[in-house]
């Protein structure tokens, strides 16, 4: 039965030839083995016949071998493994000799792998020290060559030899094999990192004209024994900061048409030219053109190339950044500050360890010498590689400097009661014309003292005519916005305020009006944001903006925050004027508003006497302010309320909201009337106070009127 099992494999090979074949394997005769292998796989995998079929005697070349008895069915690979002929094993595996399975078992049911494992077992037991196992030869590693890019076109690239597994090893492999699975790009990176410091986030593998896919096996990517794989740097982030294209800067530029807010753009580009040079191979990888920055800015902001000046801003070196972070840790005064400083230091250390923000003179050098950093003007027609820039370095894009054309001096005339005066209740600002006209409507001042308030709010025809004559008149746009707000058209008012700010971004009065328009539309967060911008732009010296912030916070029930802002307003110099084109005018309205707000806050805390005193001071500065008068009446009717009375807090908050609605937007008096009616119905007392009815009457009267009605004070 055994003879019949192996007879088919031996039929094509005479014993004399098979003896020569086995002798070549035993003697590790490479040339003879190759000659036999050319005859086909049947020769490579031919199995020994029964000893009786070859004369009954051992072949002469086996006299000194360790195989003491003949094993029928042995292939050349069985024999080479048993005799530990390592070179022959490597050749036979390379010739794809069968290594395992039923088709290649001998008379003792051993395939070549079982022979190898048995030999390794006995060898390990017989030797005290380590030995070189033979079974891994059945699943050999392949060698590929990694060529590291250099930043110097004249420097040769470093070439690293890396052993990889292109095909998976047999699952029957013994523990002598450390790795059985085929290598992927990620596992290859780990092997590479053992002999060369690389970071997969920073570096990339390049093979056969393109990047290698992550997680894909090397063989699937076409890698073979002896292939050359290139190690290149990934594209890096660069920050682009667009700055200086505001309303004034672009007046004399062909582009952009509209002002552009300062903003930041992040691009990912190849910052440096890289070179591959080994043997007769030379390959150059160019960096990205700097024009990509200009193209992106043109696409997003419509700024032409000619109006973009590129400048590389300075960046700290790694050592400077590390020193700065360490100094911050040393200078920390409390645990929270220390914890924050330590987090920043850890980030810097992480960046240094990963090398994500450092370029080296030569990527092949292990010393990691940091290259110099360029800062200064940049030519947009060149490449990034023409300048030694660092990852995350900032490129500033700004308009070119041009001499502004001569503009005739602007005149400002102040009018009061039809006469020229330096202070008064109304003035007209003309940006480009030397001729000033008497306004068709000059409203009577509603505050006492030398004050600019409510000038020309309803003179719609005047402002529309001014805008028609000069569409760039930001003052007229703002005045027209106030006129729209006065009749309840808040959406249109916001549109005009925004136009005025687009022309003159530093027009703080317009931004303040815009904030209050948003507030009256119920958008308190936007109002708070804009009012804080106004204060920041004016170094915190705009008293009315402090009061407005207090009013918004009070309307939200934040009495402590409101009190803080009212107090800040009282500490200001009220001769300060936030307009660069208006005459300095002493102001009392902001002070009156601050005192009124502080009085409301005091009453909300049940400090009635203090609150009434503050409200009376406010009324003394502005006797026509019906809101202050109503609040005094309300406070006097509540002097006996106990501390933390919830009803007073509710009434006082409603009073603030309704007072602003009535004084600033009479067309919304209907809403005020509804809220007052709801407040009266929800009163805990059966008797409604006369003050509540009077305030309701005022709101109902204004509900029928389209303008501020002096008769409202009657109520």
C-alpha positions in Angstrom: 0.0 0.0 0.0 2.8 2.4 0.8 4.5 1.6 -2.5 1.3 2.4 -4.4 0.9 5.7 -2.5 4.3 7.1 -3.5 4.7 5.3 -6.8 3.0 8.0 -8.9 5.5 10.7 -7.7 8.5 8.5 -8.4 7.4 7.4 -11.9 9.0 10.3 -13.7 12.3 10.0 -11.9 14.8 7.1 -12.0 16.5 6.2 -8.8 19.9 7.2 -10.1 18.7 10.7 -10.8 16.9 10.9 -7.5 20.1 9.9 -5.7 22.0 12.7 -7.5 19.2 15.1 -6.5 19.3 14.1 -2.8 23.1 14.3 -2.8 23.0 17.9 -4.2 20.6 18.7 -1.3 22.9 17.1 1.2 26.0 18.8 -0.1 24.1 22.2 -0.6 25.2 22.2 -4.2 23.3 25.3 -5.4 24.1 24.9 -9.1 23.1 21.3 -9.3 19.9 21.9 -7.3 18.9 24.7 -9.8 19.5 22.3 -12.7 17.2 19.7 -11.2 14.6 22.4 -10.3 14.3 23.4 -13.9 12.8 20.0 -14.6 9.6 21.1 -12.7 7.9 20.7 -9.3 7.7 16.9 -9.6 11.4 16.7 -9.1 11.5 19.2 -6.2 8.7 17.4 -4.3 9.7 13.8 -5.4 9.6 11.4 -2.4 12.1 8.6 -1.6 11.0 5.0 -2.5 11.2 2.0 -0.3 14.8 1.0 0.3 14.2 -2.3 -1.4 13.4 -0.5 -4.7 16.9 1.1 -4.8 19.0 -2.0 -4.3 18.5 -2.5 -0.5 21.6 -0.5 0.5 22.0 3.1 1.7 23.4 5.4 -0.9 27.2 6.0 -0.4 26.8 9.8 0.3 24.7 9.0 3.3 27.4 7.2 5.2 28.2 10.1 7.5 24.7 11.6 7.8 22.7 11.6 11.0 19.7 9.8 9.4 20.3 6.3 10.7 17.5 4.7 8.8 15.7 5.1 5.6 12.3 6.9 5.7 10.1 6.1 2.8 8.2 9.1 1.4 10.8 11.7 2.5 11.1 14.7 0.1 14.2 16.7 -0.4 12.8 19.2 2.1 12.2 16.5 4.7 15.8 15.4 4.3 17.3 19.0 4.3 15.5 19.8 7.5 16.4 16.6 9.3 20.1 17.1 8.4 19.8 20.9 9.2 21.1 22.0 5.8 20.0 25.6 6.2 21.1 26.7 2.7 19.3 23.9 1.0 16.2 24.6 3.1 16.2 28.3 2.0 16.7 27.2 -1.7 13.9 24.6 -1.6 11.5 27.1 0.1 12.4 29.6 -2.6 11.6 27.0 -5.2 8.2 26.5 -3.6 8.7 23.0 -2.3 5.7 21.7 -0.4 6.1 22.4 3.3 3.0 20.8 4.9 -0.1 18.8 4.2 -1.2 15.3 3.5 0.2 15.3 0.0 3.8 15.4 1.4 3.7 13.0 4.4 6.2 10.2 4.7 5.7 6.7 6.0 5.6 8.1 9.6 2.9 10.6 8.6 5.4 13.5 9.0 5.3 16.5 6.7 8.4 18.8 6.5 7.0 21.3 9.1 6.6 18.5 11.6 10.1 17.4 11.0 11.4 20.9 11.6 9.4 21.3 14.8 10.7 17.9 16.0 14.3 18.9 15.2 13.9 22.2 17.0 12.4 20.5 20.0 15.2 18.0 20.4 17.8 20.7 19.8 16.4 22.9 22.5 16.3 20.1 24.9 19.9 19.0 24.2 21.5 22.4 24.4 21.8 24.6 27.5 22.1 27.9 25.6 20.1 29.4 22.7 20.1 27.8 19.4 19.1 28.9 15.9 15.7 27.2 15.1 15.3 25.8 11.7 11.5 26.0 11.3 11.5 29.8 10.6 13.3 28.9 7.3 10.0 27.5 6.1 8.3 30.9 6.3 11.2 33.3 5.6 11.1 37.0 5.9 11.7 39.2 2.8 13.9 42.2 2.6 12.9 45.6 1.3 15.0 48.8 1.1 13.8 52.1 2.6 15.3 55.2 1.0 15.0 58.3 3.2 14.4 61.6 1.4 16.9 64.4 2.0 16.4 68.2 1.9 19.8 68.7 0.2 19.8 67.9 -3.5 23.5 67.0 -3.4 23.4 64.7 -0.4 22.9 60.9 -0.8 19.9 59.4 0.8 20.2 56.9 3.6 19.1 53.4 2.6 17.8 51.1 5.3 17.3 47.3 4.9 14.1 46.1 6.6 13.0 42.5 7.0 9.2 42.1 6.3 6.7 39.4 5.8 5.1 39.8 2.4 2.9 36.7 2.9 1.4 35.3 6.0 3.2 32.4 7.6 1.4 29.1 8.2 -1.0 29.0 11.2 0.8 25.7 12.1 4.0 27.6 12.6 5.6 26.9 16.0 6.3 29.5 18.7 9.8 30.0 17.2 8.1 32.4 14.7 7.5 35.8 16.3 5.3 37.1 13.5 2.9 35.1 11.3 0.7 37.8 9.7 1.7 39.6 6.5 3.1 43.1 7.1 0.8 46.1 6.5 1.9 49.7 6.1 1.4 50.4 9.8 3.3 47.3 11.0 6.1 48.3 8.5 6.3 51.7 10.1 6.8 50.1 13.5 9.6 47.9 12.2 11.2 50.9 10.5 11.0 53.0 13.7 13.2 50.5 15.5 16.2 51.4 13.4 15.2 55.0 12.3 13.0 57.5 14.3 9.9 58.1 12.2 6.4 59.3 12.9 3.6 58.1 10.8 1.7 61.4 11.4 4.6 63.3 9.8 6.2 60.8 7.3 4.7 58.8 4.5 5.7 55.8 2.4 6.0 56.3 -1.3 6.1 53.4 -3.7 5.7 53.0 -7.5 4.8 56.6 -8.1 2.3 57.2 -5.3 1.6 57.1 -1.5 1.1 53.6 0.0 -2.4 53.0 1.4 -2.7 52.8 5.2 -3.6 49.4 6.7 -3.1 47.7 3.3 -0.6 44.8 3.1 2.7 45.5 1.4 2.2 42.8 -1.1 -1.2 44.2 -2.1 0.6 47.5 -2.8 2.9 45.7 -5.2 6.0 45.4 -2.9 8.2 42.4 -3.6 11.5 41.0 -2.3 14.2 43.7 -2.9 11.7 46.6 -3.6 12.8 50.1 -2.8 10.3 52.2 -0.8 10.8 55.9 -0.3 10.2 57.7 3.0 9.0 61.3 2.5 7.5 64.0 4.7 3.7 64.6 4.8 2.3 68.0 3.8 2.3 70.4 6.8 -0.2 73.0 8.0 0.5 76.6 7.5 -1.5 79.5 9.0 -2.6 82.4 6.8 -3.8 85.6 8.5 -5.7 88.1 6.3 -5.5 91.5 8.0 -6.0 95.2 7.2 -8.7 95.2 4.5 -11.1 97.3 6.5 -13.3 100.2 5.2 -10.6 102.9 5.3 -7.8 100.7 3.9 -9.7 99.6 0.8 -11.0 103.1 -0.2 -8.2 103.5 -2.7 -7.7 99.8 -3.7 -9.2 98.2 -6.8 -10.1 95.2 -4.7 -11.8 94.0 -2.5 -15.0 95.9 -3.2 -16.3 95.4 0.3 -14.4 95.5 3.6 -13.0 92.1 4.8 -12.9 91.2 8.5 -9.5 90.0 9.8 -9.6 86.2 9.8 -7.3 83.1 9.6 -7.1 80.4 7.0 -5.2 77.1 7.4 -3.6 75.4 4.4 -1.9 72.1 4.2 1.1 72.2 1.8 4.5 70.6 1.1 6.8 73.2 2.7 10.2 71.9 1.5 11.7 70.4 -1.6 12.6 66.8 -1.0 15.1 64.6 -2.9 15.7 60.9 -3.4 19.3 60.0 -4.4 20.7 56.4 -4.4 22.6 54.3 -6.9 21.6 55.8 -10.3 18.2 57.0 -9.1 17.5 60.7 -8.6 13.9 62.0 -7.9 12.9 65.5 -6.9 9.6 66.4 -5.1 8.9 70.1 -5.3 7.1 72.0 -2.6 3.8 73.8 -3.3 3.7 77.2 -5.0 3.2 80.2 -2.7 0.5 81.4 -5.2 -1.8 78.8 -3.6 -2.2 81.3 -0.7 -3.1 84.1 -3.0 -5.5 81.9 -4.9 -7.3 80.9 -1.7 -7.6 84.5 -0.5 -8.9 85.6 -4.0 -11.5 82.8 -3.8 -12.7 83.6 -0.3 -12.3 87.4 -0.1 -12.1 88.5 -3.7 -8.8 90.2 -3.2 -6.6 90.3 -6.3 -3.0 89.1 -6.3 -1.7 92.6 -6.8 -3.4 93.7 -3.6 -1.8 91.0 -1.5 1.5 91.4 0.2 2.8 88.2 1.8 5.0 88.3 5.0 6.3 85.4 7.0 6.0 86.2 10.7 8.6 85.2 13.2 8.2 81.9 15.1 9.9 80.7 18.2 12.5 78.0 17.9 11.8 74.7 19.7 14.3 75.5 22.4 12.7 79.0 23.0 9.3 77.4 23.2 10.5 74.8 25.7 12.2 77.5 27.8 9.1 79.6 27.8 6.9 76.8 28.9 9.3 75.8 31.6 9.5 79.3 32.9 5.7 79.5 33.1 5.7 76.4 35.3 8.3 77.8 37.6 6.5 81.2 37.9 3.0 79.6 38.7 1.6 81.0 41.9 -1.4 78.8 42.6 -2.4 75.2 41.8 -4.7 76.1 39.0 -2.1 78.2 37.3 0.5 75.5 37.8 -1.8 72.9 36.3 -2.4 75.0 33.2 1.3 75.7 32.7 2.1 72.1 33.1 -0.4 71.2 30.4 1.2 73.6 28.0 4.7 72.2 28.8 3.4 68.7 28.1 2.1 69.8 24.7 5.5 71.2 23.8 7.3 68.1 24.9 4.8 66.0 22.9 5.5 68.1 19.8 9.3 67.7 20.2 9.0 63.9 20.7 6.9 63.5 17.6 8.8 66.0 15.5 5.6 67.3 14.1 6.7 70.9 14.1 10.4 70.6 13.3 12.3 70.2 10.0 15.8 68.9 9.9 18.7 69.8 7.6 18.7 66.2 6.5 15.8 63.8 7.2 18.4 61.0 7.3 20.3 62.5 10.2 19.4 61.2 13.6 20.7 64.3 15.4 17.6 66.3 14.6 19.4 69.6 14.1 16.8 72.3 13.7 17.0 74.4 10.6 16.9 78.2 10.6 13.5 79.9 10.2 12.8 82.6 7.7 10.7 85.6 8.5 10.2 88.6 6.2 8.6 89.4 2.8 7.7 86.6 0.5 7.5 86.5 -3.3 4.2 84.9 -4.3 5.6 83.7 -7.6 8.1 81.3 -5.9 7.7 78.0 -4.1 7.4 77.4 -0.3 10.7 75.5 -0.6 12.5 78.7 -1.5 12.0 79.9 2.1 12.8 77.8 5.2 9.4 78.0 6.7 8.2 75.9 9.7 4.9 74.0 10.1 2.3 76.2 11.7 4.2 79.3 10.9 2.0 82.3 10.1 1.9 84.0 6.7 0.4 87.5 6.9 -1.6 88.8 3.9 -2.0 92.6 4.0 -2.8 95.3 1.5 0.1 97.3 -0.1 0.7 100.8 1.1 -0.5 103.5 -1.1 -0.4 107.3 -0.5 -4.0 108.4 0.1 -5.3 111.0 -2.3 -5.7 114.5 -1.0 -9.1 115.1 0.5 -10.4 118.6 1.2 -10.9 119.3 4.9 -14.3 118.3 6.3 -16.4 120.9 8.0 -18.8 120.3 10.8 -21.5 122.9 11.8 -23.5 122.6 15.0 -27.1 123.9 15.0 -29.3 124.7 17.9 -32.7 126.4 17.6 -31.8 127.5 14.1 -28.5 129.1 15.1 -24.9 128.0 14.8 -23.4 126.9 18.1 -20.7 124.6 19.4 -23.2 122.6 21.5 -26.8 121.9 21.0 -29.5 119.4 20.3 -28.6 118.5 16.7 -25.8 118.6 14.2 -25.3 117.5 10.6 -22.1 115.7 9.5 -21.1 115.9 5.9 -18.1 113.7 4.9 -17.1 115.0 1.4 -18.9 118.3 0.9 -17.8 121.7 2.2 -21.3 123.0 2.0 -23.5 122.5 5.1 -27.2 123.1 5.1 -29.6 124.0 7.9 -31.5 120.8 8.8 -35.2 120.9 7.9 -36.1 119.6 11.3 -34.4 120.5 14.6 -36.0 118.6 17.5 -36.3 120.2 20.9 -33.9 118.6 23.4 -35.6 116.2 25.9 -32.8 116.5 28.5 -31.6 119.5 30.3 -28.0 120.6 30.2 -25.6 120.8 27.3 -26.3 117.5 25.6 -26.5 115.8 22.2 -29.6 113.7 22.1 -32.4 112.7 19.7 -31.2 115.0 17.0 -33.0 114.5 13.7 -34.5 111.1 14.4 -37.6 111.8 12.4 -35.9 113.9 9.7 -36.1 111.0 7.2 -36.2 113.2 4.1 -33.0 115.0 5.1 -31.0 111.8 5.6 -32.3 110.1 2.5 -31.3 113.1 0.4 -27.8 113.1 2.0 -27.4 109.4 1.2 -28.6 110.0 -2.4 -26.0 112.7 -2.8 -23.2 110.7 -1.1 -23.8 107.0 -0.6 -20.6 106.8 1.5 -22.0 109.2 4.2 -21.9 106.9 7.2 -23.4 109.5 9.5 -26.5 109.9 7.3 -26.9 106.1 7.2 -26.8 105.9 10.9 -29.3 108.8 11.3 -31.7 107.1 8.8 -31.3 103.9 10.9 -32.3 105.8 14.0 -35.3 107.3 12.2 -36.4 103.8 11.2 -36.0 102.6 14.8 -38.1 105.5 16.1 -41.1 104.2 14.2 -40.5 100.5 15.1 -38.8 99.4 11.8 -36.0 97.7 13.7 -35.0 95.3 10.9 -34.5 98.2 8.5 -32.7 100.2 11.2 -30.2 97.3 11.7 -29.6 97.2 7.9 -28.7 100.9 7.8 -26.4 100.6 10.9 -24.6 97.7 9.3 -24.1 99.8 6.1 -22.6 102.7 8.1 -20.2 100.3 9.9 -19.1 98.7 6.7 -18.0 102.2 5.5 -16.6 103.3 8.8 -15.9 100.3 11.1 -14.7 102.7 13.9 -18.0 104.5 14.0 -18.8 103.6 17.7 -22.1 105.5 17.8 -23.4 103.4 15.0 -22.3 100.1 16.6 -23.9 101.2 19.9 -27.2 102.0 18.1 -26.9 98.6 16.3 -26.6 96.9 19.7 -29.7 98.6 21.2 -31.7 97.7 18.0 -30.8 94.0 18.6 -31.7 94.4 22.2 -35.2 95.8 21.4 -35.7 92.9 19.1 -35.1 90.5 22.0 -31.5 89.5 21.0 -29.8 90.3 24.3 -26.6 88.2 23.7 -25.9 90.0 20.4 -26.5 93.4 22.1 -24.0 92.5 24.9 -21.4 91.4 22.4 -21.6 94.6 20.4 -21.6 96.9 23.4 -18.5 95.2 24.8 -16.8 95.7 21.4 -17.7 99.4 21.6 -16.1 99.6 25.1 -13.0 97.8 23.9 -12.6 100.0 20.9 -12.8 103.2 23.1 -10.7 102.0 26.0 -13.7 101.7 28.2 -14.4 105.5 28.2 -17.8 105.5 26.5 -20.2 106.1 29.5 -23.4 105.5 27.6 -22.2 102.0 26.5 -21.6 101.1 30.2 -25.2 102.2 31.0 -26.6 100.3 28.0 -24.8 97.1 29.2 -26.3 97.7 32.6 -29.8 98.1 31.2 -29.5 94.8 29.1 -28.3 92.9 32.2 -31.0 94.4 34.3 -33.6 93.3 31.8 -32.3 89.8 32.2 -32.5 90.0 36.0 -28.7 90.1 36.5 -28.8 92.9 39.1 -25.3 92.5 40.4 -23.9 92.6 36.8 -26.0 95.7 36.1 -24.8 97.4 39.2 -21.2 96.9 38.3 -21.7 98.5 34.8 -23.7 101.4 36.2 -20.9 102.1 38.7 -18.2 102.0 36.0 -20.2 104.6 34.0 -20.3 107.0 37.0 -16.5 106.9 37.2 -15.9 108.1 33.7 -14.9 111.5 32.3 -18.1 112.6 30.6 -16.3 115.1 28.4 -15.0 112.2 26.4 -16.4 112.0 22.9 -16.1 108.7 20.9 -16.4 110.4 17.5 -13.2 111.6 15.9 -15.2 114.1 13.8 -17.5 115.7 16.4 -16.9 118.5 18.8 -16.3 117.5 22.5 -19.6 118.2 24.2 -20.2 117.8 28.0 -22.7 115.1 28.6 -25.3 114.4 31.3 -27.5 111.7 29.8 -25.1 108.9 30.5 -24.7 110.0 34.1 -28.5 110.3 34.5 -28.9 106.8 33.0 -26.3 105.4 35.4 -27.9 106.9 38.5 -31.3 105.7 37.3 -29.9 102.2 36.9 -28.2 102.2 40.3 -31.4 103.4 41.9 -33.3 100.5 40.3 -30.6 98.0 41.5 -30.9 99.4 45.1 -34.7 99.1 45.0 -34.4 95.5 43.7 -32.3 94.8 46.8 -35.0 96.4 49.0 -32.8 99.4 49.8 -35.7 101.8 49.1 -34.4 105.0 50.6 -31.0 104.6 48.8 -32.8 103.7 45.6 -35.2 106.7 45.7 -32.3 109.1 46.5 -30.4 107.9 43.4 -33.5 108.0 41.2 -34.2 111.6 42.3 -30.6 112.6 41.4 -31.1 111.1 38.0 -34.4 113.0 37.6 -32.6 116.3 38.6 -30.2 115.8 35.7 -33.0 114.9 33.3 -36.4 116.2 34.5 -38.2 115.2 31.3 -37.3 111.5 31.8 -40.7 109.9 32.4 -39.1 106.5 33.0 -37.2 107.7 36.0 -40.3 109.5 37.3 -42.4 106.3 37.1 -39.7 104.3 38.9 -39.7 106.9 41.7 -43.5 106.6 42.1 -43.3 102.8 42.0 -40.5 102.8 44.6 -42.4 105.2 47.0 -45.4 103.0 46.9 -43.3 100.0 47.9 -41.3 101.4 50.8 -42.9 99.1 53.3 -42.1 95.9 51.4 -39.9 93.4 53.2 -36.5 92.3 52.1 -36.2 90.1 49.0 -39.9 90.8 48.0 -40.4 88.7 44.9 -43.1 91.1 43.6 -40.8 94.1 43.7 -38.1 92.3 41.8 -40.7 91.3 39.2 -42.2 94.7 38.9 -38.8 96.5 38.9 -37.6 94.2 36.1 -40.7 94.8 34.1 -40.4 98.5 34.7 -36.9 98.6 33.2 -38.1 96.6 30.1 -41.2 98.7 29.6 -39.5 102.0 30.2 -37.0 101.2 27.5 -39.7 100.1 25.1 -41.8 103.2 25.7 -38.9 105.7 25.5 -37.0 104.1 22.6 -39.7 102.4 20.4 -43.2 103.8 20.9 -44.6 101.5 18.2 -44.0 98.6 20.6 -46.1 100.3 23.3 -48.8 97.7 22.5 -46.4 95.0 23.8 -45.7 97.1 26.9 -49.4 97.5 27.5 -50.0 93.7 27.3 -47.1 93.0 29.7 -48.4 95.7 32.1 -51.9 94.2 32.0 -50.4 90.8 32.7 -48.5 92.2 35.7 -51.5 93.9 37.1 -53.6 90.7 36.8 -50.9 88.7 38.4 -50.5 91.1 41.4 -50.8 89.5 44.8 -52.9 92.5 46.0 -56.5 93.0 45.2 -56.2 96.7 44.9 -54.3 97.9 41.9 -52.1 100.9 42.6 -52.7 104.2 40.8 -49.1 104.1 39.6 -49.7 100.8 37.7 -52.8 102.3 36.1 -51.0 105.4 35.1 -48.2 103.4 33.5 -50.7 101.3 31.6 -52.4 104.5 30.4 -49.1 105.8 29.1 -48.5 102.7 27.2 -52.0 102.6 25.8 -51.7 106.2 24.7 -48.4 105.7 22.9 -50.0 102.6 21.3 -52.2 105.0 19.3 -49.3 107.4 18.4 -46.6 107.1 15.7 -44.1 109.5 17.4 -42.9 110.4 20.8 -45.9 112.1 22.4 -45.1 114.9 25.0 -48.6 114.2 26.4 -47.3 110.8 27.7 -45.7 112.7 30.6 -49.2 113.7 31.7 -49.9 110.1 32.7 
